[in-house]
Amino acid sequence: MSDPAAADGQPGIPATSGPRPAGDAPETPPVTLWDRMRQDPQYAPEHLALEAVRRLGPEAAGWVRQARAQRPEVTAEALAEQAVRRFVNQARLSGAVSGAAGLPGAVLDVGVLAWTQARMVLHIAAAYGVDPAHPDRAADLLVLQKVHKAAASARLALGVAAGRERAGALFGGGGQTTLGRAMLRLGVRLAQMAGVRAAKRVFAKIVPGAAIILGTWANSSATKNLAERSRAHYRQHGDPHIPQPRRSPEADDQSA
């Protein structure tokens, strides 16, 4: 009998346990989030992190519950590896997802990349037994994505963003910043969050006639680096009671 995990390419993990979209977990940032970020580009990463935890955290938690119900012995490392592989592949395809040219297309591209990366981080957290829907995950996202250097400053910025979100809901958006300036600031902030070092390559799309977009190499490289940081973080802070990889006899002999 063939291994049911073969379809996902991960021995020991059933094919149905891979990260899958949930009913209310969009593949790209929802329109309401785009509106919020456009109206408040300075805090765009914070708005995205808050929305990602709300929308994508339950999805990640459900994925892990299903995987462990089917295979209680599956290890955190195996689940994390599966999540990384899936979302790195998605990141490679996220450039030019909008099909739009100019500054709006560039901003959409990096926004989708940042959203995909946030989804990956939350699935990694869930794999290691950390609640992906807990509000603290928003601060984790901002630190792991190098928007903030420390959790304390991330939490402070998230509090400001949440307050501005509530104020916008009560009084409506609308600052005096022109649309073009707001989009440019939004693009820069999202590119920073997505770990795009060569930001000029992203905004080369703005140049008339230029066909350069956020490349697959830049996407996958930034996402892989984020995955390594995330796995190291949640491996240290995860649930110690979840199954661990089996030690080989050779490793036992060397440690003796």
Secondary structure per residue as TSV (DSSP state, phi and psi in degrees):
chain	resnum	aa	ss	phi	psi
A	1	M	-	360.0	135.3
A	2	S	-	-77.5	154.1
A	3	D	-	-68.9	127.7
A	4	P	T	-66.4	-11.2
A	5	A	T	-87.4	-3.6
A	6	A	G	-58.3	-33.2
A	7	A	G	-63.1	-31.2
A	8	D	G	-93.7	-4.5
A	9	G	T	74.6	15.5
A	10	Q	-	-123.9	102.6
A	11	P	T	-55.3	136.6
A	12	G	T	89.4	-6.4
A	13	I	S	-118.0	122.5
A	14	P	-	-63.0	145.6
A	15	A	G	-58.3	-30.1
A	16	T	G	-76.0	-6.4
A	17	S	G	-91.1	-2.3
A	18	G	S	-67.5	158.2
A	19	P	-	-58.6	124.0
A	20	R	-	-129.2	147.9
A	21	P	-	-63.9	139.8
A	22	A	-	-93.4	173.7
A	23	G	T	-58.2	-42.4
A	24	D	T	-110.8	23.4
A	25	A	-	-109.6	95.1
A	26	P	-	-70.5	150.4
A	27	E	S	-71.7	-25.2
A	28	T	S	-126.7	162.6
A	29	P	-	-56.1	133.2
A	30	P	-	-66.1	158.3
A	31	V	H	-58.9	-39.6
A	32	T	H	-61.5	-34.9
A	33	L	H	-69.8	-42.8
A	34	W	H	-57.7	-43.4
A	35	D	H	-60.8	-43.4
A	36	R	H	-63.7	-44.1
A	37	M	H	-68.8	-38.1
A	38	R	H	-65.3	-36.9
A	39	Q	H	-75.5	-23.1
A	40	D	-	-138.1	62.4
A	41	P	G	-62.8	-27.0
A	42	Q	G	-58.6	-35.4
A	43	Y	G	-109.3	27.4
A	44	A	H	-57.4	-46.3
A	45	P	H	-60.3	-38.0
A	46	E	H	-67.3	-42.2
A	47	H	H	-62.5	-41.4
A	48	L	H	-65.4	-41.5
A	49	A	H	-63.9	-43.4
A	50	L	H	-61.7	-44.6
A	51	E	H	-69.6	-35.9
A	52	A	H	-63.3	-43.6
A	53	V	H	-64.2	-40.8
A	54	R	H	-65.4	-45.0
A	55	R	H	-87.4	-40.1
A	56	L	H	-101.8	-21.4
A	57	G	H	-59.0	-49.2
A	58	P	H	-60.3	-35.4
A	59	E	H	-60.7	-47.4
A	60	A	H	-63.4	-40.6
A	61	A	H	-63.9	-40.7
A	62	G	H	-66.5	-36.9
A	63	W	H	-61.0	-46.1
A	64	V	H	-67.1	-40.5
A	65	R	H	-59.0	-43.9
A	66	Q	H	-65.9	-43.2
A	67	A	H	-62.9	-42.4
A	68	R	H	-76.0	-27.6
A	69	A	H	-66.7	-35.8
A	70	Q	H	-82.1	-35.7
A	71	R	-	-137.3	82.9
A	72	P	T	-58.2	-25.1
A	73	E	T	-86.4	-3.6
A	74	V	-	-62.1	138.3
A	75	T	-	-87.7	159.1
A	76	A	H	-61.5	-39.8
A	77	E	H	-63.1	-40.3
A	78	A	H	-66.9	-42.1
A	79	L	H	-66.2	-43.0
A	80	A	H	-62.4	-41.8
A	81	E	H	-61.8	-40.0
A	82	Q	H	-65.4	-42.7
A	83	A	H	-63.2	-43.9
A	84	V	H	-60.8	-47.4
A	85	R	H	-59.6	-44.6
A	86	R	H	-65.2	-45.6
A	87	F	H	-80.7	-25.1
A	88	V	H	-65.0	-41.1
A	89	N	H	-62.2	-40.5
A	90	Q	H	-65.8	-37.5
A	91	A	H	-63.3	-35.6
A	92	R	H	-61.4	-29.4
A	93	L	H	-96.1	-2.9
A	94	S	-	-79.4	-19.5
A	95	G	T	-64.6	139.7
A	96	A	T	64.4	20.3
A	97	V	T	-62.4	-28.3
A	98	S	T	-74.7	-30.0
A	99	G	-	72.6	7.0
A	100	A	-	-100.2	151.8
A	101	A	-	-98.6	171.7
A	102	G	H	74.3	-167.7
A	103	L	H	-59.4	-44.3
A	104	P	H	-58.3	-40.4
A	105	G	H	-64.5	-40.6
A	106	A	H	-64.3	-41.6
A	107	V	H	-65.8	-42.2
A	108	L	H	-61.0	-41.4
A	109	D	H	-61.4	-49.0
A	110	V	H	-71.6	-28.6
A	111	G	H	-66.1	-42.0
A	112	V	H	-65.3	-39.1
A	113	L	H	-62.6	-46.0
A	114	A	H	-62.0	-37.3
A	115	W	H	-66.4	-43.9
A	116	T	H	-62.6	-41.2
A	117	Q	H	-65.1	-40.5
A	118	A	H	-62.1	-40.1
A	119	R	H	-60.5	-42.5
A	120	M	H	-62.7	-46.0
A	121	V	H	-60.2	-42.7
A	122	L	H	-67.2	-35.4
A	123	H	H	-68.9	-36.4
A	124	I	H	-64.3	-44.6
A	125	A	H	-56.7	-46.3
A	126	A	H	-62.4	-38.0
A	127	A	H	-60.4	-35.2
A	128	Y	T	-91.9	11.2
A	129	G	T	84.0	17.7
A	130	V	-	-100.8	132.7
A	131	D	-	-62.8	112.7
A	132	P	T	-76.9	-12.2
A	133	A	T	-99.2	2.0
A	134	H	S	-73.0	140.8
A	135	P	T	-55.4	-26.3
A	136	D	H	-63.3	-20.2
A	137	R	H	-67.0	-25.3
A	138	A	H	-64.6	-42.1
A	139	A	H	-65.7	-39.5
A	140	D	H	-56.9	-45.2
A	141	L	H	-58.1	-46.1
A	142	L	H	-67.0	-34.2
A	143	V	H	-75.8	-45.6
A	144	L	H	-64.5	-33.2
A	145	Q	T	-88.5	7.9
A	146	K	T	62.8	28.0
A	147	V	S	-76.4	-38.0
A	148	H	S	-127.5	151.2
A	149	K	S	-82.9	-25.4
A	150	A	S	-138.9	155.1
A	151	A	H	-63.9	-33.6
A	152	A	H	-63.3	-46.4
A	153	S	H	-69.1	-33.4
A	154	A	H	-64.2	-44.3
A	155	R	H	-64.2	-37.4
A	156	L	H	-63.0	-46.2
A	157	A	H	-65.7	-36.8
A	158	L	H	-64.3	-38.0
A	159	G	H	-63.2	-40.7
A	160	V	H	-64.2	-46.4
A	161	A	H	-61.5	-41.8
A	162	A	H	-63.3	-38.8
A	163	G	H	-64.9	-41.5
A	164	R	H	-67.9	-33.4
A	165	E	H	-62.8	-45.3
A	166	R	H	-65.0	-40.4
A	167	A	H	-64.9	-39.9
A	168	G	H	-63.6	-36.2
A	169	A	H	-68.1	-34.8
A	170	L	H	-78.4	-44.0
A	171	F	H	-111.2	-3.7
A	172	G	-	85.6	154.7
A	173	G	-	-76.8	-165.7
A	174	G	-	111.1	90.0
A	175	G	-	-100.5	-172.7
A	176	Q	S	-92.4	-3.1
A	177	T	S	-69.2	134.2
A	178	T	-	-66.7	158.7
A	179	L	H	-60.4	-43.0
A	180	G	H	-61.8	-45.4
A	181	R	H	-65.6	-40.8
A	182	A	H	-62.9	-43.0
A	183	M	H	-64.8	-39.1
A	184	L	H	-65.3	-45.8
A	185	R	H	-62.5	-40.5
A	186	L	H	-62.6	-44.1
A	187	G	H	-62.3	-41.9
A	188	V	H	-64.2	-43.4
A	189	R	H	-67.0	-40.8
A	190	L	H	-70.0	-36.2
A	191	A	H	-63.6	-38.8
A	192	Q	H	-62.0	-43.8
A	193	M	H	-65.2	-37.8
A	194	A	T	-78.6	-3.1
A	195	G	T	74.9	27.1
A	196	V	-	-84.4	104.7
A	197	R	S	-70.3	-44.1
A	198	A	-	-88.7	71.1
A	199	A	H	-62.0	-27.8
A	200	K	H	-62.7	-29.5
A	201	R	H	-68.6	-32.6
A	202	V	H	-65.5	-48.1
A	203	F	H	-89.7	4.9
A	204	A	G	-63.8	-18.9
A	205	K	G	-65.2	-19.5
A	206	I	G	-74.1	-30.2
A	207	V	S	-66.3	129.0
A	208	P	T	-57.3	130.3
A	209	G	T	84.5	-8.1
A	210	A	-	-79.9	134.6
A	211	A	-	-105.0	7.6
A	212	I	-	-76.6	128.8
A	213	I	-	-128.5	176.7
A	214	L	-	-59.4	114.9
A	215	G	-	-75.9	157.2
A	216	T	H	-64.5	-32.5
A	217	W	H	-65.9	-45.6
A	218	A	H	-62.7	-41.0
A	219	N	H	-61.7	-52.5
A	220	S	H	-69.1	-35.9
A	221	S	H	-64.3	-48.1
A	222	A	H	-62.8	-38.7
A	223	T	H	-72.0	-38.7
A	224	K	H	-64.1	-41.1
A	225	N	H	-62.9	-41.7
A	226	L	H	-63.8	-39.5
A	227	A	H	-61.3	-41.8
A	228	E	H	-63.0	-44.4
A	229	R	H	-63.9	-41.2
A	230	S	H	-66.6	-43.0
A	231	R	H	-65.0	-40.9
A	232	A	H	-63.5	-40.6
A	233	H	H	-66.4	-50.8
A	234	Y	H	-78.7	-21.8
A	235	R	H	-64.5	-36.1
A	236	Q	H	-76.7	-35.5
A	237	H	H	-107.8	8.8
A	238	G	S	-81.9	-176.7
A	239	D	-	-76.0	118.2
A	240	P	T	-72.6	-9.1
A	241	H	T	-92.0	-6.4
A	242	I	S	-76.5	155.4
A	243	P	-	-57.0	141.0
A	244	Q	-	-110.7	157.7
A	245	P	-	-59.1	143.5
A	246	R	-	-69.2	137.9
A	247	R	-	-82.1	139.0
A	248	S	-	-78.4	154.5
A	249	P	H	-57.5	-33.5
A	250	E	H	-64.0	-40.9
A	251	A	H	-66.2	-39.2
A	252	D	H	-62.9	-40.7
A	253	D	H	-64.5	-38.1
A	254	Q	H	-70.9	-31.7
A	255	S	H	-83.7	-12.2
A	256	A	-	-73.6	360.0
